[in-house]
Amino acid sequence: MAEYDLVIKGGRVATTEGVSAMDVAIQDGEIAALGRDLQARASIDAAGKFVLPGGVDAHCHIEQLSGGGLMNADTFETATRSAAFGGTTTVISFAAQHRGDRLRDVVESYARLAAAGAVTDYAFHLWISDPTPETLEQDLPRLIEAGHRSIKVFMTYDRVRLLDEQVLDVMMVARKYGALVCAHAENHGMIKWMADRLIARGYVEPKFHGVSHPRVCEIEAFERLIRFSQLLDQPVMLFHVSTAEGAAVVRRARGEGIKVFAETCPQYLFLTAQDLDRPDLEGAKWMCSPPPRTTSDQEALWRGLELGDLQIISSDHAPYRFDESGKLAAGANPDFKQIANGLPGLETRLPLLFDAMVSQGRSTIEKFVELTATAPAKIYGLHPRKGAIAVGADADIAIWDPDREVVLQDDGLHDNVGYNPFAGRRLKGWPETVLRRGETIIGDGRLQASPGSGRLQLRGIAASMRPTGRLGPEFDPSTNFGAQLL
């Protein structure tokens, strides 16, 4: 009988296909066998527990300078520590280029930071704010081919947004070399016009941040990016869908055969605009972009997740402390435009969703695994090594106690933010033991991994990144009078 390094015994293993009572054997950091009565030199008793793939959080801002020039609160050590305590074993954060930066130097800098601090595995989205010829013709192609196969563009924010033709330029490079283009898609003009109008009339409190991001600004930008995708036959990912109408735009586009993917986040499933309506500046803790909307939007987003219109749930972890280093960096009486946007969410993403989907019965544990681990791993080119409990996959595993109840508190997280936007919620179900490549990194309530033990995950071309083969007719020489445009 084979003897392995470690066996997780007696748990209920959940995948996207179902739940089975079986042991999980681990050898050399990989899942080596699934079955009954497996033997190993060491074991973990998982009786009465769920054995799930470690979470993959594909949208995190870590040790990053924001578009507004403010450094966020978390280092790679504190952010990934927090992720691990929440059951996440792989994160995708941003190598954020700002205007004047050389993209290759940006990636090297972030890679050094992560290599020194990360305790989970990690990858990078290439954030493009300065699409110069050097970026588009040299650095971006080389970085994509090296395995950084996702790109982030902004359609709003003065310091980082790209014009439409620049977005198209980036998309063409992605199409040629094999990468997914992800977008923060809101209409810049609408947001700026509304914000200026509100502030000119004295409406400066945090609650007016939501008013300054009209619902239609999401809808318009989604439609615009989707039509770019249709023209160029380049797959796109729409980040942080917040409205019912936004989800409907995605549904229609996918029905037309356009290769568009979409995510939402816990803040849009569990918070509303009313959470920003608090005394003084307290509402700043709940400011993020796009803002939380309404309970009817929440229901539409849940429905979109069940139907497959939206494929993943990421945290959009964007951590700023509620002090002069973060939310109040502009002084004691800032208007909402001067307050950093973003919420902490790496640690709470999975517990919030497990409670809602599994403990409260809103969905199934199979769907929970799909939305939080398997689908993001597949879409971003990390699968089959990540996001699955299968022979040959990395042994990234979270062992959940489905009966443990936890009340979230402001001082209960392991990041460097100092508050929790979901404080006061009682959740049922919690990840108690977390393994990364077969090594226990969370156990007995403490971190057991050293900073820098996480590994960079370079990626090949995933099916999500491949064009459909249906370019706009303007690119077909048989219909465009022979013009060669590719």
VOROTI-291222 format. One record per residue (C-alpha): residue in one letter; x negated, y, z. Coordinates in steps of 0.5 Angstrom, whole numbers, plus 2048, in hexadecimal, padded with zeros to 3 digits. Example, Ala and Ser with C-alpha at 12.3 -4.5 7.8 and 13.67 -1.06 7.14 Angstrom:
<recs>
A7E77F7810S7E57FE80E
</recs>
This chain:
<recs>
M800800800A7FD8077FEE7FB80B804Y7FC813802D7F9819806L80081B809V807819808I80D81D80AK81281880DG81981780DG81B81D80BR82181F805V81D8217FFA8218267FBT8208287F4T82482B7EEE8268247EDG8298227F4V8278207FBS82481A7FDA821817803M81A815802D813816804V80E81A800A807818800I80181D7FFQ7FA81C7FCD7F58217FAG7FA8277FBE7FF8247F6I8058207F7A8038197F5A8098147F7L8118157F9G81480F7FCR81580B802D811809808L80A80C805Q80480C809A7FF81180AR7F981380FA7FE818812S80581A812I80A81F813D81181D816A817820812A81C81C814G823821814K81F826810F81F828809V819827805L81982D7FFP8148307FAG8108367FDG81483C7FAV8118407F4D8128477F5A81184A7EEH8128527F0C80D8557F6H80A85B7F7I80485A7FBE7FE85E7FDQ8008637F7L80086A7F5S80786C7F4G8098707EEG80A8767F2G8038757F5L8048727FBM80186C7FEN805867800A805864807D80385D806T7FC85A804F7FC853801E7FA850808T80085380BA805852805T80384B804R80384980BS80B84C80CA80C848805A80A841808F80E84280FG81484380AG81283C806T80F840800T80983D7FET8088407F7V8098487F6I80884C7EFS8068537F1F8048597ECA7FD85B7EAA7FF8627E9Q7FC8667E4H7FD86E7E4R7FC8737DFG7F48737DED7F386C7E1R7EF8677DDL7F48617DDR7EE85C7DDD7EB8607E3V7F28607E7V7F38587E6E7EC8577E9S7ED85C7EFY7F48587F1A7F18527F0R7EB8537F5L7F08567FAA7F584F7F9A7EF84B7F9A7EC84E800G7F384E803A7F9849800V7FB843804T8008417FFD7FE8407F8Y7FF8467F3A8008487ECF80084F7E9H8058537E4L8018587E0W80485F7E2I8038637DCS80486B7DDD7FF86D7D8P7FF86A7D1T7F986D7CEP7F68697C8E7F18667CCT7F68637D1L7FB8617CBE7F585E7C6Q7F085C7CBD7F285B7D2L7F98587D2P7F88537CDR7F18507D1L7F58507D7I7FB84D7D4E7F78477D1A7F38477D8G7FA8447DBH7FD84B7DDR80384A7D9S80884F7DCI8098567DBK80C85C7DFV80F8627DCF8138687DFM81886B7DBT8198717E1Y8148747E6D81087A7E3R8098777E5V80A8707E2R8108707DDL80F86F7D6L8128727D0D81686D7CBE81186D7C6Q80C86B7CBV8108657CEL8118637C7D8098637C6V80885F7CCM80E85A7CAM80A8597C4V8048577C7A8078527CCR80B84F7C6K80484E7C2Y80084B7C8G8068477CCA80884B7D2L80F84D7D6V8118547D6C8148567DCA81785D7DDH81A8627E3A81F8647DEE82386B7E0N8258717DCH81F8767DEG82387C7DCM82A87A7E0I8268797E6K8228807E6W8288847E4M82C8817E9A8278827EFD8258897EDR82C88B7EDL82E8877F4I82888B7F7A8298927F4R8308917F7G82D88F7FEY82F8887FEV828885800E829880805P827878804K82E876802F82E87B7FCH8288777F9G82E8727F7V8328777F4S82C8797F0H82B8727ECP8328727E8R83486B7E7V83486D7DFC82D86E7DFE82C8677E1I8318657DBE82E8697D6A8268677D7F8288607D7E82C8617D1R8268657CEL8208607D0I82585A7CER82585D7C7F81E85E7C7S81D8567C8Q8228557C2L81E8597BDL8178567BFD81A84F7C1Q8168507C8P81884D7CEV81A8527D4M81B8517DBL8208567DFF81E8587E6H8228597ECV8298597E9S82E85D7EDT83485E7EAA83A8597E7E83A85D7E1G83285C7E0A8338547E1A8398547DCV8348587D7V82F8527D8R83584D7D7R8378507D1A82F8507CER82E8497D0G8348477CCE83284A7C6G82C8467C6I82784C7C9K8218497CDV82384D7D3F82284B7DBA82484E7E1E82384E7E8T8268517EEC8248527F5P8268517FDQ8288597FDY82D8597F8L8308527FBF830855802L83085C802T834862800A8348697FFQ83786A805D831868809L82D86E807D83387280AR82F873811P82D879816D82887D814L82287A810E824873812G82787180CA820871808K81F86A80BW824868806M82286C800C8208687FAS8208697F2P8258677F0P8298687F6P82E8637F9R8358647F6T83C8617F9T83F85A7FBS8428597F5D83B85A7F1Q8388557F6E83E8507F4A83C8517EDL8358507EEW8378497F2R83B8477ECG8368497E7L8318447EBE83583E7EBL83783F7E3G8308407E2D8308477DFL82B8497E4Q8258437E5I8218457EBI8228497F2S81B84D7F4S81A8517F9D8178587F6H8138587FCA8118607FCP80F861804Y80E868807R80E86A80EF81386E811D80E874813E809879810S80587380CG80B871808K813873808L81187A80BA80B87B808A80D882805G80F88480CA814884811N81A88780DP819884806D81F884801F82087D7FEK81C87E7F8Q81687F7FDI817878800A8148727FEN81886D7FBG8188667FDL81A860802P81685B805G818854803L81384F802E81584B809T81C84C809R81E84A802L81E843803P82184280AL827847808L828843802F82883C805D82D83F80AA832842805M83183C800V830836804S83283780BQ83983B809G83A837803R83A83D7FES8368387F9T8328327FAI82B8307FCE82982E7F5K82B8357F2F8278387F8V8218347F6E8228367EFL82383E7F0T81D83F7F5A81883A7F2T8198357ECA81C83B7E7P8178407E9A81183B7E8K8148397E2I8158407DFY80E8437E1G80A83D7DFL80883A7E5H80C8337E5P80B82D7E5R80682F7EAK80A8337EEG8128347F0A81382C7F0I8128267F5A8108217EFV80A81D7EEG8048217ECA8078277EED80382B7F4A8058297FBD8088307FCI80E82E801A812831806I81582D80BW81C83080DD82082F814P827830811D82A831818R82583681BE82883D81CV82484381CV82784A81DL82284F819Q81F85581DD81B85B81BD81585881EG81685181CL812851816H80B850814D80A85580FN80785C810V80D86080FG810861817Y817860815N81C85B812P82285E80DF82685780FA825858817G82B85581BR82D850816R82E849819L82B844814K82C83C814G826838811W81E83A812P81883780FE814835814T80E831811V80B83480AL806830806R801833801R7FE82E7FCG7FF829802E7FC82E807T80083080DI80083780DI806838812G807834817D80983481FG80B83B81ER80483E81CL80083F815Q7FB83A814A7F883C80ES7F284180DP7F2847809G7F0846802S7F283F802G7F78407FDR7F583F7F5L7F78437EFQ7FB83F7EAL7FA8417E3R7FF83E7DEG80183C7D7I80683D7D3A80D83B7D6A81383A7D1S8168407D4M8108447D1R8118417CAP8158457C4T81C8427C2G81A8437BAR81F8487B9L81C84F7B8G8208557B6P8218557AEE81C85B7AEF8168567AFD8188527A9P8148537A3S81A85079FT81F8557A1N81A85B7A3F81885C79CG81185879DA80F85C7A3Q80A8587A8L80B85B7AFL8098557B3
</recs>
